[in-house]
Amino acid sequence: MIQFNLNQDLANDLVNLPIVSCDEITKEPPELGVHSVPQHGVLGAMVWFAHEVTLNNQKCVIAMEWRSGYVMVFCGLTRLDFNNFEMLFTQRLWREACVITQLEAPLPEEDIAIITGLALELSQQQYFYVQANCSVQNQINQVNELLHQWVEEGNALPVGDEAALHFGLAANEMLRSRKDNSRSDVPIEVYRKFWLGFVLHVQDKYMQDRPVQPTDDPFCIKYQKLSTCLRDLPNSLDQTLQHEKQLNPSVKKNFRNNVIKVDFKAKR
């Protein structure tokens, strides 16, 4: 499940979606488990703040994942894009997850399938609220400033998945997690470790249910219970981040040199 917290401008453009305003939150049925943002972990949801901004007379959406501070941008949105925002976000979610988890080394095909499956599973239920958060607003404002600076320096507005990812990689490396977050890591690293941690979660769960036999095909066995594992998603990003210690700490952070070669000029 994904919970979106929108600013009013974006809520106005997502007119075809059921959106809950701040005044209506307390009226929601208990089964939706609506809580304040700091308590969202009990929901088992991935929480994103999404704000609409305007640049060069074009509408853009800056979406920030709550726990990691990871940002995705959607620029040059049309009425059709807003009408299909759920699918638009779903596609970008799994595509970027597959990219950032392979910036340092390619993943086996079965691991990519697990990441894709998780992204699609999370996206099956999307809930939209109009809620504000000062800390998040400050970070989104920073991204908005970077986006304006990007265009002012002669770069095209990052319309489309490839251009948006190119900008996002640069921006996410420069940002830091929220000040009220005990983790001050680069957002892209926290976000990447979430997805890789979930791969380990699925693998560990499968091994507990059925030890691998010498004759097993390692590619096929991970698919046999993938749907079962996806139904048993961790309750929050924090749970999967417990797997960080199992990741190889010696892998160098070389994506700036190998993937992007762009720097923002220092502000005067």
The 8 nearest C-alpha neighbors of each residue, nearest first, counted from 0:
[[1, 121, 124, 44, 125, 122, 45, 123],
 [2, 0, 125, 45, 44, 46, 121, 122],
 [1, 3, 46, 126, 125, 127, 47, 45],
 [2, 4, 127, 47, 48, 46, 126, 128],
 [5, 3, 48, 128, 130, 129, 49, 127],
 [6, 4, 129, 49, 50, 128, 48, 130],
 [5, 7, 50, 8, 9, 129, 10, 130],
 [6, 8, 10, 9, 11, 5, 129, 50],
 [9, 7, 11, 10, 6, 51, 12, 50],
 [8, 10, 51, 12, 11, 7, 6, 50],
 [9, 11, 7, 13, 12, 8, 5, 6],
 [10, 12, 8, 9, 13, 14, 7, 6],
 [13, 11, 9, 14, 10, 81, 8, 78],
 [14, 12, 10, 15, 11, 16, 81, 9],
 [13, 15, 12, 16, 11, 10, 17, 82],
 [14, 16, 13, 82, 17, 12, 81, 18],
 [17, 15, 14, 13, 18, 127, 82, 10],
 [16, 18, 19, 15, 127, 14, 126, 13],
 [19, 17, 127, 128, 16, 20, 10, 129],
 [18, 20, 128, 23, 129, 127, 24, 21],
 [19, 21, 129, 23, 22, 128, 24, 18],
 [20, 22, 24, 23, 129, 130, 19, 128],
 [23, 21, 20, 24, 25, 19, 26, 129],
 [22, 24, 26, 20, 21, 25, 19, 27],
 [25, 23, 26, 21, 27, 22, 19, 20],
 [24, 26, 27, 23, 22, 33, 21, 28],
 [27, 25, 23, 24, 28, 22, 29, 33],
 [26, 28, 24, 25, 29, 23, 33, 31],
 [27, 29, 30, 31, 26, 32, 33, 25],
 [30, 28, 32, 31, 27, 33, 26, 25],
 [29, 31, 32, 28, 33, 27, 42, 34],
 [32, 30, 29, 33, 28, 27, 42, 126],
 [31, 33, 30, 29, 42, 34, 28, 41],
 [32, 34, 31, 24, 35, 27, 29, 42],
 [35, 33, 38, 39, 32, 36, 42, 37],
 [34, 36, 38, 37, 39, 33, 24, 130],
 [35, 37, 39, 38, 34, 46, 40, 65],
 [38, 36, 39, 35, 40, 34, 65, 41],
 [39, 37, 36, 40, 35, 34, 41, 42],
 [38, 40, 36, 42, 41, 37, 34, 35],
 [39, 41, 235, 42, 38, 43, 234, 44],
 [42, 40, 39, 43, 234, 38, 235, 44],
 [41, 43, 44, 40, 39, 32, 234, 33],
 [42, 44, 234, 235, 41, 40, 233, 45],
 [45, 43, 0, 42, 1, 46, 2, 235],
 [44, 46, 1, 2, 0, 47, 43, 235],
 [47, 45, 2, 65, 1, 64, 44, 3],
 [48, 46, 64, 3, 63, 65, 2, 49],
 [47, 49, 4, 63, 62, 3, 5, 64],
 [50, 48, 62, 5, 61, 4, 47, 63],
 [51, 49, 6, 61, 60, 5, 9, 62],
 [50, 52, 60, 9, 59, 8, 61, 49],
 [53, 51, 59, 58, 60, 50, 54, 61],
 [52, 54, 58, 57, 59, 56, 55, 51],
 [53, 55, 57, 56, 58, 52, 59, 147],
 [54, 56, 57, 53, 58, 156, 150, 147],
 [57, 55, 54, 53, 58, 75, 59, 52],
 [58, 56, 75, 54, 55, 53, 59, 76],
 [57, 59, 53, 75, 76, 52, 74, 54],
 [58, 60, 74, 52, 73, 51, 75, 53],
 [61, 59, 51, 73, 50, 72, 52, 62],
 [60, 62, 72, 50, 49, 71, 51, 73],
 [63, 61, 49, 71, 48, 70, 72, 60],
 [64, 62, 70, 48, 47, 69, 68, 65],
 [63, 65, 47, 68, 69, 66, 46, 67],
 [64, 66, 46, 47, 68, 67, 63, 48],
 [67, 65, 68, 64, 236, 46, 180, 176],
 [66, 68, 186, 69, 189, 190, 65, 64],
 [67, 69, 186, 176, 64, 65, 63, 66],
 [70, 68, 186, 64, 67, 63, 187, 171],
 [71, 69, 63, 62, 68, 64, 171, 72],
 [72, 70, 62, 61, 167, 63, 73, 69],
 [71, 73, 61, 60, 163, 62, 74, 70],
 [72, 74, 60, 59, 61, 163, 71, 76],
 [75, 73, 59, 158, 76, 157, 58, 72],
 [74, 76, 57, 58, 158, 59, 77, 73],
 [75, 77, 74, 58, 80, 59, 73, 78],
 [78, 76, 80, 79, 81, 75, 58, 57],
 [77, 79, 81, 80, 82, 76, 12, 83],
 [78, 80, 82, 77, 81, 83, 76, 84],
 [81, 79, 77, 83, 78, 82, 76, 84],
 [80, 82, 84, 78, 83, 79, 13, 77],
 [81, 83, 79, 80, 84, 78, 15, 13],
 [84, 82, 80, 81, 85, 86, 87, 79],
 [83, 85, 87, 81, 86, 80, 82, 88],
 [84, 86, 88, 87, 83, 89, 125, 122],
 [87, 85, 89, 88, 84, 83, 90, 122],
 [88, 86, 84, 90, 85, 89, 83, 91],
 [87, 89, 91, 85, 86, 90, 92, 84],
 [90, 88, 86, 92, 91, 87, 122, 85],
 [91, 89, 87, 92, 88, 93, 94, 86],
 [90, 92, 94, 88, 89, 93, 95, 87],
 [93, 91, 89, 90, 95, 94, 88, 96],
 [92, 94, 96, 118, 115, 95, 91, 90],
 [93, 95, 91, 97, 96, 92, 90, 98],
 [96, 94, 98, 97, 93, 92, 91, 99],
 [95, 97, 93, 94, 98, 99, 92, 100],
 [96, 98, 94, 95, 100, 99, 93, 111],
 [99, 97, 95, 101, 96, 100, 94, 102],
 [100, 98, 102, 101, 96, 97, 95, 191],
 [99, 101, 98, 97, 191, 102, 96, 195],
 [102, 100, 105, 104, 99, 98, 103, 106],
 [103, 101, 99, 254, 104, 100, 98, 105],
 [102, 104, 101, 254, 253, 252, 105, 250],
 [103, 105, 101, 102, 106, 100, 250, 107],
 [106, 104, 101, 107, 103, 102, 100, 108],
 [105, 107, 101, 110, 108, 104, 111, 100],
 [108, 106, 110, 109, 111, 105, 218, 112],
 [109, 107, 111, 110, 112, 106, 218, 113],
 [108, 110, 112, 111, 107, 218, 113, 221],
 [111, 109, 113, 112, 107, 108, 106, 198],
 [110, 112, 108, 114, 113, 109, 115, 97],
 [111, 113, 109, 115, 110, 114, 116, 108],
 [112, 114, 116, 110, 111, 115, 117, 198],
 [115, 113, 111, 117, 116, 112, 118, 110],
 [116, 114, 112, 118, 113, 117, 93, 111],
 [115, 117, 113, 119, 114, 118, 112, 120],
 [116, 118, 120, 114, 115, 119, 121, 113],
 [119, 117, 115, 93, 121, 120, 116, 122],
 [120, 118, 122, 116, 117, 121, 115, 123],
 [121, 119, 117, 122, 123, 118, 116, 229],
 [122, 120, 0, 118, 119, 123, 117, 1],
 [123, 121, 119, 124, 120, 89, 0, 125],
 [122, 124, 120, 121, 119, 125, 0, 1],
 [125, 123, 0, 122, 1, 121, 126, 120],
 [124, 126, 1, 0, 2, 122, 123, 127],
 [127, 125, 2, 3, 1, 124, 128, 18],
 [126, 128, 3, 18, 2, 4, 19, 125],
 [129, 127, 19, 4, 18, 20, 130, 5],
 [130, 128, 5, 20, 4, 21, 6, 19],
 [129, 131, 4, 128, 21, 5, 6, 132],
 [132, 130, 133, 6, 129, 4, 136, 5],
 [131, 133, 135, 134, 136, 130, 36, 137],
 [132, 134, 136, 135, 137, 131, 138, 139],
 [135, 133, 137, 136, 132, 138, 177, 178],
 [134, 136, 138, 132, 137, 133, 139, 48],
 [135, 137, 133, 139, 134, 138, 132, 140],
 [138, 136, 140, 134, 135, 139, 133, 141],
 [139, 137, 141, 135, 140, 136, 142, 134],
 [138, 140, 142, 136, 141, 137, 143, 135],
 [141, 139, 143, 137, 138, 142, 136, 144],
 [142, 140, 138, 144, 139, 143, 145, 137],
 [141, 143, 145, 139, 144, 140, 146, 138],
 [142, 144, 140, 146, 141, 145, 139, 147],
 [143, 145, 141, 147, 142, 146, 148, 140],
 [146, 144, 148, 142, 143, 147, 149, 141],
 [145, 147, 149, 143, 144, 148, 142, 150],
 [148, 146, 144, 150, 149, 145, 151, 143],
 [147, 149, 151, 145, 146, 150, 144, 152],
 [148, 150, 146, 147, 152, 151, 154, 145],
 [151, 149, 154, 147, 152, 153, 148, 155],
 [150, 152, 148, 153, 149, 147, 154, 146],
 [153, 151, 150, 149, 154, 148, 264, 263],
 [152, 154, 150, 151, 155, 149, 148, 156],
 [155, 153, 150, 149, 152, 156, 151, 157],
 [156, 154, 150, 157, 153, 149, 158, 162],
 [155, 157, 158, 150, 154, 74, 75, 149],
 [158, 156, 162, 163, 155, 74, 159, 166],
 [157, 159, 74, 75, 156, 162, 163, 73],
 [160, 158, 162, 161, 163, 157, 74, 73],
 [159, 161, 163, 162, 164, 158, 91, 73],
 [162, 160, 164, 163, 159, 165, 157, 158],
 [161, 163, 157, 165, 164, 160, 159, 158],
 [164, 162, 157, 160, 166, 165, 161, 167],
 [163, 165, 167, 161, 166, 162, 160, 168],
 [164, 166, 162, 163, 167, 168, 161, 169],
 [167, 165, 163, 169, 164, 168, 170, 162],
 [168, 166, 164, 170, 169, 165, 171, 163],
 [169, 167, 171, 165, 166, 170, 164, 172],
 [168, 170, 166, 167, 172, 171, 173, 165],
 [171, 169, 167, 173, 172, 168, 166, 174],
 [172, 170, 174, 168, 173, 187, 169, 167],
 [171, 173, 169, 170, 174, 185, 168, 187],
 [172, 174, 170, 171, 169, 175, 185, 186],
 [175, 173, 171, 172, 185, 170, 186, 176],
 [176, 174, 185, 186, 183, 184, 177, 173],
 [175, 177, 183, 68, 186, 184, 67, 185],
 [178, 176, 180, 179, 175, 68, 134, 183],
 [179, 177, 180, 176, 183, 181, 134, 175],
 [180, 178, 177, 181, 134, 176, 182, 183],
 [179, 181, 177, 182, 178, 176, 183, 66],
 [182, 180, 183, 179, 178, 177, 176, 184],
 [183, 181, 180, 184, 176, 177, 67, 189],
 [184, 182, 176, 175, 181, 185, 180, 177],
 [185, 183, 182, 186, 176, 175, 189, 188],
 [184, 186, 175, 188, 187, 172, 174, 176],
 [187, 185, 69, 67, 68, 189, 188, 176],
 [186, 188, 190, 189, 185, 171, 69, 191],
 [187, 189, 191, 186, 190, 185, 192, 184],
 [190, 188, 186, 192, 67, 191, 187, 193],
 [189, 191, 187, 193, 188, 192, 67, 186],
 [192, 190, 188, 193, 194, 189, 100, 187],
 [191, 193, 195, 189, 190, 194, 196, 188],
 [192, 194, 196, 190, 191, 240, 195, 239],
 [195, 193, 197, 196, 192, 191, 198, 114],
 [196, 194, 192, 198, 197, 193, 191, 199],
 [197, 195, 193, 242, 199, 239, 194, 198],
 [196, 198, 200, 194, 199, 195, 239, 201],
 [197, 199, 195, 201, 200, 196, 202, 113],
 [200, 198, 202, 196, 197, 201, 203, 195],
 [199, 201, 197, 203, 198, 202, 204, 196],
 [202, 200, 204, 198, 199, 203, 228, 205],
 [201, 203, 199, 205, 204, 200, 206, 198],
 [204, 202, 206, 200, 205, 201, 199, 207],
 [205, 203, 207, 201, 206, 202, 200, 208],
 [204, 206, 208, 202, 207, 203, 209, 201],
 [205, 207, 210, 203, 209, 204, 208, 202],
 [208, 206, 204, 205, 209, 203, 210, 202],
 [209, 207, 205, 206, 204, 210, 203, 224],
 [208, 210, 206, 207, 205, 211, 204, 212],
 [211, 209, 206, 212, 207, 208, 205, 213],
 [212, 210, 209, 215, 213, 206, 220, 217],
 [211, 213, 215, 214, 210, 209, 216, 217],
 [214, 212, 215, 211, 216, 217, 210, 220],
 [213, 215, 212, 216, 211, 217, 220, 219],
 [216, 214, 212, 213, 217, 211, 220, 219],
 [215, 217, 219, 218, 220, 214, 213, 212],
 [218, 216, 220, 219, 215, 221, 211, 109],
 [219, 217, 216, 220, 109, 221, 222, 108],
 [220, 218, 216, 222, 221, 217, 223, 215],
 [219, 221, 223, 222, 217, 218, 216, 215],
 [222, 220, 219, 223, 218, 225, 224, 217],
 [223, 221, 225, 220, 219, 224, 218, 109],
 [224, 222, 220, 221, 225, 219, 226, 227],
 [225, 223, 227, 226, 222, 228, 221, 205],
 [224, 226, 222, 228, 227, 223, 229, 221],
 [225, 227, 229, 228, 224, 230, 223, 222],
 [228, 226, 224, 230, 225, 229, 231, 223],
 [227, 229, 225, 231, 230, 226, 201, 224],
 [230, 228, 226, 231, 232, 227, 225, 117],
 [231, 229, 227, 228, 232, 226, 120, 225],
 [230, 232, 228, 229, 233, 227, 234, 226],
 [231, 233, 229, 230, 234, 228, 43, 117],
 [234, 232, 235, 238, 231, 239, 43, 236],
 [235, 233, 43, 40, 41, 232, 42, 238],
 [234, 236, 40, 43, 237, 233, 238, 44],
 [235, 237, 239, 238, 240, 193, 66, 234],
 [236, 238, 240, 235, 239, 241, 66, 40],
 [239, 237, 240, 236, 241, 235, 233, 234],
 [238, 240, 241, 196, 236, 237, 197, 242],
 [239, 241, 237, 242, 243, 238, 193, 196],
 [242, 240, 239, 243, 238, 237, 244, 196],
 [241, 243, 196, 240, 244, 245, 239, 246],
 [244, 242, 245, 240, 246, 241, 192, 196],
 [243, 245, 242, 246, 241, 247, 248, 240],
 [246, 244, 243, 242, 247, 196, 248, 199],
 [247, 245, 243, 244, 248, 242, 196, 192],
 [246, 248, 249, 250, 245, 244, 243, 251],
 [249, 247, 250, 246, 244, 251, 245, 243],
 [248, 250, 247, 251, 246, 252, 103, 245],
 [251, 249, 248, 247, 252, 103, 253, 246],
 [252, 250, 253, 249, 103, 248, 254, 247],
 [253, 251, 254, 250, 103, 255, 102, 256],
 [252, 254, 255, 251, 256, 257, 103, 102],
 [253, 255, 257, 258, 256, 102, 252, 103],
 [256, 254, 259, 253, 258, 257, 260, 252],
 [257, 255, 254, 253, 258, 259, 260, 252],
 [258, 256, 254, 255, 259, 253, 260, 102],
 [257, 259, 254, 255, 256, 260, 102, 253],
 [260, 258, 255, 261, 256, 257, 254, 165],
 [259, 261, 256, 255, 258, 262, 257, 169],
 [260, 262, 259, 263, 169, 255, 166, 165],
 [263, 261, 264, 260, 169, 259, 265, 170],
 [262, 264, 265, 261, 149, 148, 145, 152],
 [265, 263, 266, 262, 152, 148, 267, 149],
 [264, 266, 267, 263, 262, 148, 145, 152],
 [267, 265, 264, 263, 148, 145, 144, 152],
 [266, 265, 264, 148, 263, 152, 151, 144]]
